[in-house]
Amino acid sequence: MIGDASLAPVLVVEDNPEVRQALVALLEDGGFPVAQAPDGVSALRLLRAGAVQPCLIVLDLVMPRMDGWDFLKERRRDDRIAAIPVVVVSADPLALQATHLGVTAVLLKPTAPERLLELVGHHCKRVAQGRVGNPPG
């Protein structure tokens, strides 16, 4: 991963390893540093320990141990993480109701990669990937 320690990562919280890796690859290819967690319990542990301070959380709703719904409720109770924007990416037909729990956006799976990158770009800085032109010489 191309990285810059001054840039906050996107935290991807998704239990399905293949979907999680696809999201991580999409975000990294889009120039964003990424951290990941397989469920809400792991995500809360990372956030509360200060192990990751993300610019945005990409959250699935249907997960074992602690689903996204319970994660969102716990997030609201913790002032240290309540202000972190959340984009829900889920196949749960009730996902749109997550807006009542303070999420920034809800994207239903399968989602358009461009839309996710647009939302992430609104909240997070991209890592420079050599796209800036060289000065003429």
Backbone torsions as a table, in degrees:
resi	resn	phi	psi	omega
1	MET	NA	133.5	173.9
2	ILE	-76.3	132.0	-175.1
3	GLY	-145.3	161.9	176.9
4	ASP	-142.7	117.6	-174.1
5	ALA	-59.8	-21.6	-179.3
6	SER	-78.8	-10.3	-179.2
7	LEU	-96.2	133.4	177.5
8	ALA	-77.2	140.3	179.4
9	PRO	-80.9	166.5	166.8
10	VAL	-89.3	132.8	176.2
11	LEU	-98.5	116.7	177.8
12	VAL	-97.4	120.3	179.8
13	VAL	-115.7	104.2	-173.1
14	GLU	-153.4	129.8	-177.4
15	ASP	-80.8	-30.0	-178.0
16	ASN	-77.1	114.9	-175.6
17	PRO	-58.3	-37.8	-179.3
18	GLU	-68.4	-43.1	178.7
19	VAL	-66.6	-42.4	179.5
20	ARG	-60.0	-45.8	-179.6
21	GLN	-65.8	-35.7	177.6
22	ALA	-65.2	-42.2	177.6
23	LEU	-64.8	-43.7	178.3
24	VAL	-60.1	-47.1	-179.6
25	ALA	-61.7	-43.4	179.2
26	LEU	-59.9	-48.3	-178.0
27	LEU	-66.9	-43.3	178.2
28	GLU	-64.1	-42.1	176.5
29	ASP	-62.4	-29.5	177.4
30	GLY	-79.9	-2.6	175.7
31	GLY	94.9	18.4	-178.4
32	PHE	-109.5	135.6	171.9
33	PRO	-69.7	148.4	-173.2
34	VAL	-135.2	139.7	166.8
35	ALA	-118.3	161.1	-176.7
36	GLN	-144.5	153.9	177.4
37	ALA	-145.2	143.5	-177.3
38	PRO	-83.8	-7.0	-179.2
39	ASP	-168.7	174.2	-178.1
40	GLY	-63.8	-36.6	179.0
41	VAL	-61.1	-49.2	-179.7
42	SER	-63.3	-40.4	179.8
43	ALA	-63.4	-46.9	178.5
44	LEU	-61.9	-39.1	179.0
45	ARG	-60.9	-46.1	178.3
46	LEU	-61.8	-45.9	-177.0
47	LEU	-67.3	-45.1	-177.8
48	ARG	-69.9	-29.8	177.8
49	ALA	-80.0	-9.4	-176.8
50	GLY	75.8	13.6	-178.8
51	ALA	-68.3	-24.2	176.8
52	VAL	-145.0	137.0	177.1
53	GLN	-124.7	83.8	-171.4
54	PRO	-77.6	156.0	173.0
55	CYS	-81.8	-20.4	-176.2
56	LEU	-162.7	148.5	174.6
57	ILE	-114.0	128.0	172.3
58	VAL	-101.6	117.4	-167.2
59	LEU	-124.5	128.5	168.3
60	ASP	-83.1	156.2	179.0
61	LEU	-99.9	-31.0	-175.8
62	VAL	-101.7	103.3	-178.4
63	MET	-146.7	156.1	175.2
64	PRO	-76.7	173.4	179.4
65	ARG	63.1	-65.4	173.5
66	MET	-141.7	116.8	-179.1
67	ASP	-78.8	175.4	-177.8
68	GLY	-64.6	-32.5	177.9
69	TRP	-61.2	-48.7	179.6
70	ASP	-68.1	-35.7	175.9
71	PHE	-58.5	-46.5	-179.2
72	LEU	-61.9	-38.2	177.8
73	LYS	-65.8	-43.3	178.0
74	GLU	-65.5	-39.1	178.7
75	ARG	-59.2	-42.6	-178.9
76	ARG	-65.3	-26.2	-178.4
77	ARG	-84.0	-10.4	-174.8
78	ASP	-115.2	106.6	-176.7
79	ASP	-58.1	-28.9	-178.5
80	ARG	-67.3	-26.9	-177.3
81	ILE	-119.9	-5.6	-176.6
82	ALA	-63.1	-28.2	-176.8
83	ALA	-84.7	-8.4	180.0
84	ILE	-71.5	123.2	180.0
85	PRO	-63.9	147.4	-179.8
86	VAL	-127.3	132.4	170.0
87	VAL	-112.4	119.2	177.7
88	VAL	-85.0	130.5	173.8
89	VAL	-124.9	106.9	-171.1
90	SER	-151.4	154.3	173.1
91	ALA	-94.1	-2.7	-179.8
92	ASP	-62.9	121.6	-179.0
93	PRO	-62.3	-17.7	178.3
94	LEU	-92.6	6.3	-173.7
95	ALA	-55.9	-35.1	-178.0
96	LEU	-61.0	-22.6	177.3
97	GLN	-69.6	-13.5	179.5
98	ALA	-64.4	-19.5	178.0
99	THR	-61.1	-24.9	177.6
100	HIS	-73.1	-11.8	178.7
101	LEU	-104.5	16.7	171.7
102	GLY	84.9	24.6	177.9
103	VAL	-82.6	154.2	-179.3
104	THR	-72.7	-42.0	-177.8
105	ALA	-158.1	158.5	175.0
106	VAL	-125.6	125.5	175.6
107	LEU	-117.8	125.7	178.8
108	LEU	-84.9	139.1	176.9
109	LYS	-77.2	143.6	-9.4
110	PRO	-72.9	140.3	-176.0
111	THR	-107.0	155.9	177.1
112	ALA	-73.9	121.0	-179.3
113	PRO	-55.8	-36.0	-179.0
114	GLU	-62.6	-38.3	-179.3
115	ARG	-66.8	-41.5	177.7
116	LEU	-63.8	-45.8	179.4
117	LEU	-61.9	-36.5	177.7
118	GLU	-63.0	-46.5	179.4
119	LEU	-64.3	-43.8	179.2
120	VAL	-64.1	-42.9	179.8
121	GLY	-60.9	-29.4	178.4
122	HIS	-67.4	-30.1	-174.9
123	HIS	-107.6	-17.3	-171.8
124	CYS	-130.0	151.3	175.6
125	LYS	-84.8	143.5	175.8
126	ARG	-85.8	152.7	174.4
127	VAL	-83.8	132.0	176.7
128	ALA	-61.5	131.1	-177.6
129	GLN	-123.1	39.6	177.3
130	GLY	70.7	22.5	-179.1
131	ARG	-88.8	-9.5	179.6
132	VAL	-79.3	132.0	-177.4
133	GLY	-66.0	149.7	176.7
134	ASN	-77.7	146.5	177.1
135	PRO	-66.1	146.8	-179.9
136	PRO	-61.1	145.9	-176.5
137	GLY	-151.0	NA	NA
